[in-house]
Amino acid sequence: MAIARKYILSVYEKSSVPIQNLFSSTFGLRRCFLERRADLKTRLADLLETQWLDTASLKKIQSQKLRKLVKYAYEEIPFYRRLFDRHGLRPGQIRDLSDLPKIPLLSKEQVKSHRDLLCAPAFPKKKVLHQATSGTTGSPLKLALNHSVLLAEWAWIWRHRTWGGYDLRTTWRAKSWRATFGGHPIVPFEQKKPPFWRYNFPGKQIHFSTYHMTRPNLSVYVEKLKAQKVRVIDGYPSTIFILAKFLRSTGERLPMAAIFTGAEPLYFNQRQVIEEALQCRVSDYYGLTEKVASAGECERHDGLHVTMEDTIVEIISEGGRHTDGSKGEIVGTSLVNYAMPLLRYKTGDVSEYRAETCPCGRGLVLIEPVQTKVEDIITTEDGRFISASNLTYAFKPLSHIHESQIIQENVDRVTVKIVAEDSFSDDDGALLLRGLREKLGSQMHIEIKRVDQIPRTSTGKFRFTISKVPFEL
């Protein structure tokens, strides 16, 4: 599969633009057929109904699915049989969600080391898909997923998009186009002239390159969005933010009907700029390649609703204890992946539960927006932990910075890389330095370094903060 993928990508890269559009449309047509499947429609209809159950009823559904999964894991998965036996556990001891902490936490290192033992030997190979995480926090994890997991995930995402005003049941007949700003290198890196986009004609989707978003090129992007009458945008928040900031710098607005972000943290200042420039509320979504956690904003845009029907999300602090309304690490359990069950998997992401219910009336519990990875929290010499979201405020008064990245090499030193306009002055630098010192303290040595560009990860994701100092709650 990997060899075939590399070959297809190699052919794609060498092809002309019309042939590349054909490639994109072929994959898009396959996606359209999958989205028209009756079982996906049924699953989405179920989710649109169960979302209105009260929280207690949803927890009963979780407990029922958990009991079934734990029994299966003990009987079919070598890793869990050994784990349970070593800790004197039996499946019957896991009766509901309150018993979940009896199961030891699962780390990424364990998944890497014991992948074969975590896969179900008897699971039909024809029904298993293999995926890998992006590797933004280290080497990628190789995962096995049964087909129904992807079906479930599509239903999760489409329910979220329904909340944002973009309904799967009507998009097939939509006349307007959707623009995607993702991480796939759909345009050759060395290409200097437009088009910096490729078409998925069956899906009425335009994939815009996020590797060519220079200031001169962005005016071409905007004209294309206008000419194609794009009304919906989805993609990484950092790339949509670049587009929005360009629009704001020109005094122009480009009204959208819906905007969906995901795959990386959406920071407060990014949301403000995007919503101002694109004249539309942003609907943020949190999901993982591991499929152990899923949550999204409803039309109230005040917290993320957890997909309780198919996942269990715990927030834990040091020692694996559940937090009491405070920040902690997200621990997720997929209730639908039987090819490679991950029970109580430590995601490395940080959030907290919201005590109040959402005024929208849904029984799905709320968590705060997932703002940062655990390893991306800055640790100061005096023992404080500063989230990336807090550091964005230092950049808010400055209008001449296109992108920035904070790298912490050790506990008393950070380097701040900025991609700035020629008009960025010494006074701007001093203002930025003061803002960062307010957050990081006077003991932190801060070096501001101007660069031409800030590299993305191998999958095109942007990391605002990179800390090489271990973070421990």
C-alpha positions in Angstrom: 0.0 0.0 0.0 2.8 2.4 0.9 4.7 1.6 -2.3 1.6 2.1 -4.4 1.0 5.5 -2.7 4.5 6.6 -3.3 4.2 5.6 -7.0 0.9 7.5 -7.4 2.4 10.6 -5.8 5.4 10.3 -8.1 3.2 10.2 -11.2 1.1 13.0 -9.8 4.1 15.3 -9.3 5.3 14.8 -12.9 1.9 15.3 -14.4 0.5 18.4 -16.1 -2.1 20.5 -14.3 -5.1 19.0 -16.1 -3.9 15.5 -15.2 -3.4 16.6 -11.6 -7.0 17.9 -11.6 -8.1 14.5 -12.9 -6.2 12.8 -10.1 -7.8 15.0 -7.5 -11.2 14.5 -9.0 -10.8 10.8 -9.1 -10.1 10.7 -5.4 -12.9 13.2 -4.9 -15.4 11.0 -6.8 -14.5 8.0 -4.5 -15.1 10.2 -1.5 -18.5 11.3 -3.0 -19.6 7.7 -3.4 -18.5 6.9 0.2 -20.5 9.9 1.5 -23.6 8.7 -0.4 -23.5 5.3 1.3 -26.7 4.3 3.0 -24.8 3.2 6.2 -23.2 6.6 6.6 -26.5 8.3 6.2 -28.0 6.0 8.8 -25.1 6.6 11.2 -25.4 10.4 10.8 -29.1 10.3 11.3 -28.5 8.3 14.5 -26.0 10.9 15.8 -28.4 13.8 15.0 -30.9 12.0 17.2 -28.8 10.8 20.1 -27.2 14.3 20.5 -30.5 15.4 22.2 -30.3 12.7 24.9 -29.5 13.8 28.4 -25.9 13.3 29.6 -26.9 10.4 31.9 -28.4 8.4 29.0 -25.4 9.1 26.9 -23.1 7.8 29.7 -25.2 4.6 29.8 -24.6 4.1 26.1 -20.8 4.6 26.7 -20.9 2.0 29.6 -22.7 -0.6 27.4 -20.2 -0.2 24.6 -17.3 -0.1 27.1 -18.3 -3.5 28.7 -18.5 -5.1 25.2 -15.1 -3.7 24.1 -13.3 -4.7 27.3 -14.6 -8.2 27.1 -13.5 -8.4 23.5 -10.1 -6.9 24.2 -9.4 -9.4 27.0 -10.5 -12.4 24.9 -9.0 -11.4 21.5 -6.1 -9.0 22.1 -2.8 -10.5 23.5 -1.7 -7.2 25.0 -4.8 -6.7 27.1 -5.0 -10.3 28.3 -1.4 -10.0 29.6 -2.1 -6.5 31.1 -5.3 -7.5 32.8 -3.8 -10.7 34.2 -0.7 -8.8 35.5 -3.0 -6.4 37.4 -5.5 -9.1 38.6 -8.3 -7.6 36.5 -11.2 -9.3 34.8 -13.6 -7.9 32.2 -16.5 -8.3 34.6 -14.9 -5.7 37.0 -15.4 -3.0 34.4 -19.1 -2.4 34.7 -19.4 1.3 33.9 -17.4 4.5 33.5 -16.6 4.7 37.1 -14.5 1.5 36.8 -12.5 2.8 33.9 -9.5 4.1 36.1 -8.9 0.4 37.1 -7.4 0.0 33.6 -3.8 1.3 33.4 -3.1 4.2 31.1 -1.7 3.4 27.6 1.2 5.5 26.3 2.3 6.2 22.8 5.6 4.4 23.6 3.6 1.3 24.5 1.7 1.4 21.3 4.9 1.7 19.3 6.6 -1.1 21.2 3.6 -3.5 21.3 1.8 -2.8 18.1 1.5 -6.4 17.0 0.2 -7.5 20.4 -2.4 -4.7 20.3 -3.9 -5.8 16.9 -6.6 -8.4 16.8 -5.1 -11.6 15.2 -8.5 -13.0 14.2 -9.9 -9.8 12.7 -10.5 -10.1 9.0 -7.6 -8.5 7.1 -9.9 -7.3 4.3 -11.7 -5.2 6.9 -8.6 -3.5 8.3 -7.1 -0.2 7.2 -3.7 1.0 8.1 -2.9 4.6 9.0 -0.1 6.5 10.6 -0.2 9.6 12.8 1.4 12.8 11.5 4.4 12.4 13.9 4.3 16.0 15.1 5.4 14.8 18.5 7.9 12.2 17.4 8.0 9.2 15.1 4.6 8.4 13.6 2.4 5.7 15.2 1.3 2.9 12.8 -2.4 2.1 13.5 -4.9 -0.5 12.4 -8.5 0.5 12.0 -11.6 -1.4 11.1 -13.6 0.1 8.2 -16.5 1.0 10.5 -14.2 3.4 12.4 -13.7 5.6 9.4 -17.5 5.5 8.7 -18.1 6.6 12.3 -15.5 9.4 12.0 -17.1 10.7 8.8 -20.4 10.8 10.7 -18.8 12.7 13.6 -17.4 15.2 11.2 -20.5 15.7 9.2 -22.6 16.1 12.4 -20.2 18.9 13.4 -20.5 20.5 10.0 -24.2 20.3 10.3 -23.9 22.4 13.5 -21.8 24.9 11.4 -24.5 25.2 8.8 -23.0 22.8 6.1 -25.3 19.8 5.9 -24.1 16.6 4.2 -27.7 15.9 3.1 -27.8 19.1 1.0 -24.1 19.5 -0.1 -24.5 17.0 -3.0 -26.8 19.5 -4.7 -24.9 22.6 -3.6 -24.0 25.1 -6.3 -21.3 26.9 -4.4 -17.7 25.7 -4.1 -15.7 24.7 -1.0 -12.1 25.7 -0.5 -9.7 23.5 1.5 -6.4 24.8 3.0 -4.8 21.6 4.2 -1.3 20.1 4.3 -1.2 18.0 1.2 1.5 19.2 -1.3 -1.0 19.4 -4.2 1.2 21.9 -6.1 4.9 21.3 -6.8 7.1 23.3 -4.3 9.2 24.8 -7.1 6.1 26.2 -9.0 6.4 30.0 -9.1 3.2 31.0 -11.0 -0.5 30.2 -10.6 -2.6 28.1 -10.5 -1.7 27.3 -6.9 -4.8 25.1 -6.6 -6.2 21.9 -7.9 -9.9 20.9 -8.5 -12.0 18.1 -7.1 -14.8 18.6 -9.6 -17.3 15.9 -8.3 -17.0 17.3 -4.8 -17.1 21.0 -5.9 -13.9 21.4 -3.9 -10.8 23.4 -4.6 -7.6 22.4 -2.8 -5.4 25.4 -2.3 -1.6 25.0 -1.7 -0.5 26.1 1.7 3.1 26.1 0.7 2.8 29.0 -1.7 1.1 31.6 0.5 3.4 34.5 -0.1 2.1 38.1 0.0 2.2 38.5 -3.8 0.5 35.1 -4.3 -2.3 35.7 -1.7 -3.9 38.4 -4.0 -4.2 35.6 -6.6 -5.7 33.3 -4.0 -8.3 35.9 -3.1 -9.2 36.6 -6.7 -9.7 32.8 -7.3 -11.9 32.5 -4.2 -14.1 35.4 -5.6 -14.2 34.1 -9.2 -15.2 30.6 -8.0 -17.8 32.0 -5.6 -16.5 30.0 -2.7 -18.8 30.1 0.3 -17.3 27.4 2.6 -13.6 27.1 3.7 -12.0 24.3 5.7 -8.5 23.6 6.7 -5.7 24.3 9.2 -6.4 27.4 11.3 -2.9 28.7 10.8 -3.3 28.7 7.0 -6.8 30.2 7.0 -5.4 32.8 9.4 -2.7 33.8 6.9 -5.4 34.4 4.3 -7.6 36.4 6.7 -4.7 38.5 7.9 -3.8 39.3 4.3 -7.4 40.4 3.7 -7.4 42.6 6.8 -4.1 44.2 5.7 -5.7 45.2 2.4 -8.9 46.4 4.1 -10.9 43.8 2.1 -13.6 41.4 3.4 -14.6 38.0 1.8 -17.9 36.9 3.4 -18.3 33.1 3.9 -21.3 31.0 4.8 -19.2 28.5 6.9 -15.6 28.0 8.1 -14.3 24.8 9.7 -10.9 24.4 11.3 -9.1 21.4 12.8 -5.9 19.4 13.0 -4.0 22.0 15.1 -4.9 24.5 17.8 -7.1 27.5 17.0 -5.8 30.4 19.0 -8.0 33.3 20.2 -6.3 35.9 18.1 -6.5 33.7 15.0 -10.3 33.3 15.5 -10.8 37.0 15.8 -8.9 37.8 12.6 -10.6 35.0 10.6 -14.1 35.9 11.7 -13.5 39.6 11.0 -12.0 39.1 7.5 -14.3 36.3 6.4 -17.4 37.7 8.1 -18.4 34.3 9.5 -18.1 32.4 12.8 -15.4 29.7 12.9 -16.5 26.1 13.8 -13.5 24.3 15.4 -13.2 20.5 15.5 -10.9 18.3 17.6 -10.0 14.8 16.4 -7.1 12.4 16.3 -5.8 9.8 13.8 -6.0 7.3 16.7 -9.8 8.0 16.7 -9.9 7.8 20.5 -11.4 11.3 21.0 -13.6 13.6 19.0 -15.2 16.9 19.9 -16.6 19.9 18.1 -18.2 23.3 18.5 -21.9 23.7 18.1 -23.7 26.8 16.9 -23.1 28.5 20.3 -19.3 28.4 19.8 -18.6 28.1 23.5 -16.7 24.9 24.1 -16.4 21.6 22.3 -19.1 18.8 22.5 -17.5 15.4 23.0 -18.7 12.6 20.7 -19.9 10.5 23.6 -21.6 7.9 21.4 -18.3 6.5 20.2 -15.5 7.8 22.4 -14.8 8.3 26.1 -12.8 11.4 27.0 -11.1 11.6 30.4 -9.1 14.6 31.7 -6.4 13.4 34.1 -3.7 15.1 36.2 -0.4 13.8 37.6 -0.7 10.2 38.7 -3.6 9.4 36.4 -6.2 11.0 38.7 -9.3 12.6 37.2 -9.1 16.4 37.5 -11.8 18.4 39.3 -12.6 21.1 36.8 -9.0 22.0 36.1 -6.6 21.5 33.2 -5.2 18.1 32.5 -4.2 15.6 29.8 -6.9 14.2 27.5 -7.1 10.4 27.8 -9.2 8.8 25.1 -10.9 5.5 24.4 -12.3 4.5 21.1 -15.5 2.5 21.5 -15.6 1.5 17.8 -12.1 0.3 16.8 -12.0 -3.5 17.3 -9.0 -4.0 14.9 -6.7 -2.3 17.4 -8.4 -1.2 20.6 -6.8 1.6 22.4 -8.1 1.8 26.0 -7.3 4.9 28.1 -4.8 6.2 25.5 -2.7 9.3 26.6 -3.1 11.8 23.8 -0.6 14.4 25.0 -3.3 17.1 24.5 -4.5 19.4 27.3 -8.0 20.6 28.1 -10.6 20.7 30.9 -14.2 19.8 31.4 -16.9 22.5 31.5 -19.1 22.1 34.5 -22.1 23.8 32.9 -24.3 22.4 30.2 -24.6 24.0 26.8 -27.6 26.3 26.2 -28.0 24.5 22.8 -29.8 21.7 24.7 -27.5 18.8 23.6 -26.5 16.3 26.3 -23.0 15.9 25.0 -20.6 17.0 27.6 -18.4 20.1 27.0 -14.6 20.5 27.1 -12.6 23.6 26.7 -10.9 24.2 23.3 -7.8 22.0 23.0 -5.2 24.8 22.8 -1.9 23.1 22.9 0.0 19.9 23.1 1.6 18.9 26.4 5.1 19.2 25.0 4.3 22.7 23.6 3.8 24.3 26.9 6.6 26.7 27.9 8.1 26.0 31.4 9.7 28.9 33.1 12.6 28.8 35.5 10.4 29.7 38.4 8.2 26.7 37.7 5.3 28.3 35.8 3.6 26.6 32.8 2.7 29.0 30.0 0.3 27.8 27.3 0.7 28.8 23.7 -2.6 30.5 23.8 -1.4 33.0 26.4 1.6 33.8 24.4 -0.4 34.8 21.4 -1.5 38.0 23.2 2.0 39.4 22.9 1.5 39.5 19.2 -1.9 41.0 19.1 -0.8 44.7 19.0 1.6 44.1 16.1 0.3 44.3 12.5 3.6 43.7 10.6 4.2 40.1 11.6 2.9 37.4 9.2 4.0 34.3 11.2 5.8 33.6 14.4 7.2 30.5 16.2 8.5 30.2 19.8 11.2 27.6 20.4 12.3 26.9 24.0 15.7 25.2 24.1 16.1 25.2 27.9 14.3 26.5 30.9 15.7 30.0 30.8 16.0 30.7 27.0 13.5 31.0 24.1 14.0 32.0 20.5 11.2 33.8 18.7 11.2 33.4 15.0 9.2 36.0 13.1 8.3 36.5 9.4 7.8 40.2 9.3 7.3 43.0 6.8 10.0 45.5 6.0 8.0 48.0 8.0 8.6 46.0 11.2 10.5 48.5 13.3 12.7 48.5 16.4 9.8 49.9 18.3 7.7 46.9 17.2 10.4 44.5 18.3 10.6 46.3 21.7 6.8 46.0 22.1 6.9 42.3 21.3 9.7 41.8 23.7 7.8 43.6 26.5 4.7 41.5 25.8 6.6 38.3 26.0 8.4 39.3 29.2 5.0 40.0 30.8 4.1 36.4 30.2 7.5 34.6 30.6 9.1 36.7 33.3 12.3 38.8 33.5 14.5 35.7 34.1 13.7 34.3 30.6 16.3 35.2 27.9 14.3 36.0 24.8 16.0 36.3 21.4 13.9 37.6 18.5 15.1 36.3 15.1 13.7 37.5 11.8 13.5 34.7 9.2 12.1 34.4 5.6 9.9 31.5 6.4 8.9 29.1 9.2 9.0 25.4 8.1 5.9 23.2 8.5 6.0 19.6 9.6 6.1 16.9 7.0 2.3 17.0 6.7 2.1 20.7 6.5 1.1 21.5 10.0 2.2 24.6 11.8 3.6 24.6 15.3 3.4 27.9 17.2 5.4 26.8 20.2 8.1 24.1 20.3 9.4 23.3 23.8 12.4 21.0 24.3 12.0 21.2 28.1 10.0 18.3 29.6 6.6 19.2 30.9 5.3 17.4 34.0 2.0 18.2 35.6 
